[in-house]
C-alpha cells in the first residue's frame, strides 16, 4: 500500500473522462490513500456523487454549503488536510479559472486554499487542447508550480483522433507514487544529513562539488509531428540524460532538465523538469535558459529534420497511393548554444556514430564549440538507445581522450562529470575547475 495514510483531494470536472475518475478512485483507495472528492456541478452530469462516495468511503463535496442551516464545507480545512491535490479530469474551463483565480465553485476555492502540491490531468478535444489560450494557461500553471500530467493521443469524445485524452488512471497513480517516493527520499536525506552534522561526521555526506552551479541537461528523443497520430522520432529512452541529471543534482547543482517524450521520472528535488515534444520546442527552451547556466550537457537525441507540413487531421490509408513527406531541417540546438557560449561556460556534447566515429566527433567539437564530446557507437553491444548500460569515449577539444568500459548509465554519468568538469581523468580545457561560473 504505497500511498497508505496519504490525504488526497481528488477534483473532478465536467468531462466525459470523468468515468475514469471512478477507476482512479478505486486504485487510490487500494493503494491506501484517504480520499476526499470535490466535484463541480458539470462533473455530476457525467458521474454521480453516489458512485464516487461508495468507492471513496466519504461523502462527496460539491457545494459550498452542506445543508440549508448554514453548515458549510471549509475549503481552508481541505487545503490544510491534504498531502496532495489531484484534478482529473481537468477541463479547459477549469484550467482557465485556476489561472485567473475565478473562485465560483468549491473546486477552485479548494485549489486556491491548497497548501499541498497540485497535480492536474487535462482532458479535452484536440482543438481545445492545442489552442493558444489553453497552452498559455498550462504554461502559466507550470510556472505557478502546478504539475501537469500530459494527456495522451487517441480517439476523443468528438470521435476525432489526437492529443487530449486524459492519462490512464494506472499511469496517474504511478506518477503520484513516484512523487511521494521522491519526497520521502528527500526527507530521509535531510534527516540523514542532520544526524551526520550532529555527529560531526562527513563520511556519509554526498560530495557537493557542484554546489551553487547551474546545469542545463537535454535528454530523450524529439517527436516531429506528421499528423495528430503519427510522428518522426527515434529510439532514445532518455536514460543517459536522466542519469546525468540525477548525478549533478545529487552533487549539489541546480539542474534544468529539458526532456523530450519519455516515460522516465526524476527523483531529486534539485531538478526542474521542462517537458517538450519537438526539436523546435527543445531549442527554444534551451536557448531561453542557457545564458544563466554554468554548464550544458547535451545528451538529447534531437531529430535533424521535421515534416515540412503537419496535417491537422489523420492521413487516411489508401492502398493505391504512395505518400511523400517532405522534410525540412530542424534548428541545431548544440550549434546555437555554441555560438552564444561565454568563456566561463562549459558545453559537453554527445555523438552517437556508426562509422568514422572519432573523426566525426572531433569535427563536431570544433563546429559546435564544445569543450568536450561524449562518443558512443551503435557497434558496441550494450551501448546506445533503450538499454541501462553504455560504453563511452570522452574527447576534449584539445584531442585528449579516454575510453571507458561498459558500465551502468548511472556510473557513466559519474565518469562524464568527473572527466569533463573536474579534470579527474584526462587533461581538460578547465584551468580552475572550482571556478566554472
N, C-alpha and C positions, 0 to 999 in steps of 0.2 A: 504494500500500500504506500506507494511513493509520495502521495500527497496527503498522508494522514495528518489530520489536525490543521490543515491549511484552510483559512477562511477565504472563500472566493465569491465575489459578487458577479453573477452572470447576467449581463444585459442582453435583451432580445428585442429586435426592432422589426418593422413591417416588411419582411422579405419572404419570398417563397422558401428561401433557405432556412426559415425558422423550424422546418421539420427536422433539420439536422441538430437543432438545439436539444431535442429530446434525447437523441443518441449521445450528444455531448454531455448532457446532464447525467445520464446513466453511467458513462465512462468515468466522469469526475468523482461521482459518489463511490464507484467501485474502487477507485484509487485512494479512497479515504478522505476526500475533501469534504468540508462542510460548506454547503452551497446556499446562497440566498439569491433568488432570481428576481430581477426587476424587469418588467416588460412594458413596452409602450402600448398605447391604445391600438395602433395599427398592427402591432405584433400579435395581439389577441385575435385578430381576424384570421391569422394563419395557423395558430396553435393555441389551445385553450389553457388557462391557468390551472384547471383541474388536472390535466395530464401532467403538467410540469410540477405541480405540488405533490402529486403521487410519486413522481420519480425522485424529487429532491428531499421529500420529507418535511418541507416547510411551506407555509403559506406564501403565495407569490404576491409580490408588491407591484402595483400598477399606478394607483392614485396617491395623491399627497395625503388624503385623509382616509382612515380605515373605516370609520362609521360616521353617522350624522351627529355624533355627540361631541365633536371637537377633537377626538383622538386622531393623531397624525403619525405618519411614518417619518422618522427622522433620517434624512439623508446624511446629516452630520454624523450620527451614530454609525451608519453604514460605512462611511468613509474612515472612521476610526477602527471599526471591527475588522475590516478586510485586510488580508495579506496581499490580495491581487484582485483587480477588476478586469473582466473579460467581456467585451461586447461582440457577440457573434450570433446572428449576422448583424453587420452594421451597414445601414443604407446610406446612400449619398446624402440624404436629408440629415441624418444623424451626424455624419462627418462634418457637414456644414455648421450644424448647431454647436458641435463641440468646439470648432474653431472660433466661432463668433460668440460663444457663451450664452446662447439663447436658451435660458432655463425654463422652458414652457412645459416640461414633463418631468416625472420623477427620475427617469434615467439620466437626463442631462444634469439635474441638480445633484444627483449622486456622484456623477463624474466630476463635477466642479468642487465637490467636497472631499474627493478621494485623496487619502494620504499615501496609498499604496500604488505600486506600478500599474499601468493600464495597458492592456493588450486589445487590439481591435482587429477583427476579421471581416473585411468588407465583402459585400455580396450585392451585385447589381448587374444590369445588362452591359454588354461590352462597350457600347457607345457612351453610356453614362460613366463607366469606369475610366475610359481614356479621355474623357472631356477635360479640357484645360482647367475648369473650375474644380473638378474632383481631384485631379492630380495636384493642383495648388494646395488644396485642403490637406491632402495626405502629406505633402512636403512640410506644411506648417505643423501638423500634428507630430510628425517625426522630430521636428525642431523643438517642439514643446515637451519631448520626452516620451510620447506615446509610441508603443511598439506595434508596428503594423504587420499582421500575418497576411502575406501576399495571397490574393485569390488565385485559383487555378484556371486552366484553359479547358473548355469543353462546351457541351450543349447547355444553353441557358433557358430561362423561362420563356423567352421570345422564340425559342426553337432555332435561334441563330447559334453559331459556334464561335467562341472567342474567350478572352480573359474576363473574368468576373464571377466565376463560381466560388462560393465560399470554400475555403480549405476544408478537407475532410476532418471529421471530429477526432479520429485517431491521431492524425498528424498534429492537430491543435493541442491535444493532451500531451503529446511528446514534447512539444515546444515549451509548455508550461513546466513539465518535469525537468527539462534541461535548465530552464531558468532557475527554479528553486535549488537544483543541484549546484549550479554555479554560485548562487547566493550563499548556500551552506558552505561551499568550499571557501568562499571569501571570508565568511565568519570564522571558519576553522583556522584559516591562515592568520587572521587578525588575532585570534586567541593564542595561537602558537607563537606569534611574534611578541605578544605581550608577555607570555610566560618566559620566553627567551630573554627579553630585555630585563625582566625581573631577576633572572638568574645570572645576569651579566655575562651571558654566553652568546657568541655569534656563530657557533658551529652549525646550527640548523637553519640559519637565515639564508635565503636565496641571494646570490650575488647581485647587487643592484648597480651594475656598471653602466646601465643605460638610463639611470635616474635623471629626470628632467629633460631627456631627449624626446624629440617628436619624430615619429617614424611613419611614413606612408608605405603601405603594402598593397599591391594589387594581386588579385587571386582569381582562380577559376576561369571558366570559358566566357565568351560572349555569344549571345544568340542574335542573329541578324534576321529579322522578320521577312518572310516571303508573303504570307497571308495570315489571317488570325489564328491558324492552327499549325503552320509549318515555319521552320526557320533553318538557317545555315548555322552550324555550330561545330564543336569539336569534342573530343573525349575527356577533356580536363575535368578532374573532380574537385580541384581547389585544395587538395590535402596538403601540398607542399606550402602554399601561401599561408594557409591557416596555421600550420605548424610553426612557421616563421613568426607569425603574428603573436601566437601564444608565448613563444620563447622571448620575443622582445618585450612583451608586456610583463612577463614573469621577472624580467631583469630591470624593471622599473620604468620602461618607456611609455609614453603616451602614444598609443597606436591608432591610426586611422586605417581601417581595412576596407578598401573598395573592392567588392567582390561581385563577380558575375553569378548567374544562376547556379546554385549548389544546395545540396541537402545538408551541408555541414552547419554546425552551430559553434559559437565561441563561448568560452567559459570565463575568461579573465575580465574583470570589470574595467581594466585599463584599455580595453579595445572598444573603439567606437566604430561600428559597422555601417557602411553605406552600401546598400544593395542596388545594383544596376543590372541592365539586361544587355544592352548593345554596346559596341565599341565606342560610339559617339557619346553615350551616357558615361562610360568609364573615363573617356578622355576629358569630358567637361568636369567631372567630379575630381579627377586627379589634378588637373590644371588649377582648379579653384583652391585646393588645399596645399599644393606643393610649396608655394612661396613661404609658408610658415613652418615648413618641415626642416629637420636637420638631415634626415636620411630618407631615401626612397628605395624600396626593394620591389622590383617589378617582375613578379612571378606569374602574372596572368597570361593565359593563352588567348591572346586577342585575335579575332578574325581579321585577316588582311583586307577582305572585301565584304561588301554587303550588296543585296539586290538593288539595282538602280531604281526599281519601282516596287513599292509594297502595297499589295492589294488589300482593300478594306473588307472584302468578302472572300470566303473559301474558294479556291480554284477547283472547279469541278473536273472529275476524271472523264477523259474522253479517249476511248481505245484507238481512235483513228487520227489522233492529233498529237504531234510532238510539242513539247513546251520548251521554249528557250528563255532562260533567265539571264539577263544582262547584269553584270556586276560592276560596281564602282569602288575605287579604293577607300578604305576607312582611314581616318586620321591616325598617324603614327604617334602613339602616346609617348613611347620612350624617347623618340627624337624630339618631340615637343618639349618634354621636360629637360632634355639635354641642352636645348637651346637657351633655356631661361635659368639653368643651374648656376648658382653662385659658387665662388671659390670655397666657401665654408660648408657647402652641401656635398653629400655623397650619394651617388646613384649606383645601385647594384642591379644589373640587368640579368636576364635569363636567355639562354639559347637552347632550343630543342632541335637538334640537327640529325639528318640521316646520312649525310656524306660530307667529306671535306670539313669535318666538324671544327677543328681548331682554327683553320684558316677563316672559315665563315664567322666564327666567334670573334676573332681578332678584328676583322673588318667591322663587325657590329659595334665593338667597343669604340673604335675611332669615329665611326659615322654618327653614333648616337651620344658621344661624350660621356660614356660610362667611366666610373672608377674601377669597377670590376664587372666580370660577367661569370655567371654560373652556367656551365655547359653540361648538358646530359644528352644521351643518344638513345634513340629507339632501338639501336642494335644491342644494347646491354639488357640482358634478362633481368627483370625485377625493377627496371627503371622506367620512368615515363608516366603516362596517364593511368589514373584509376587504381594504382597499387599503393601499398603502405610503405614501400621502400623506395630508395633512389640511390643512384651512383653518379657522382658529380665530379667535374674538374673545375676548379676556380682559377681564373686567369685575371691578373691585374693589367692595367693599361700599359705598364712597362714590359709586359710579356712574361712576367714571372707566373708560374703555375704550380698547382699541386692537385693530384688526383686522389680521391678518397675511395675506400672500399664501399661495397654495397651495405647500406645501413637503413634503419628506420628513418622515416622522414622527420621525426622529432629530433633524432641525433644529427641528421643532415642540417637541420635548422641551426643547431648549435655550432656546427662546423662553419656554416656560412657566416654567422655573426662573429664568431671568434676570428675568422680569417680576414674578413673584409673590413671589420670595424676596429679590431684590436690588435692586428698585426701579430697574432699569436702563432701563425703557421708559415706565412711567406712574406718576403719583402713587399711592402704595400705603399701606395701613394698617400700615406697618412703620416705626417711628420709628428703630430702630437695627438694621439687618439683620444686623449682626455678633453680635447677642445674641438669637438666636431661641430658645435654650433658657432 
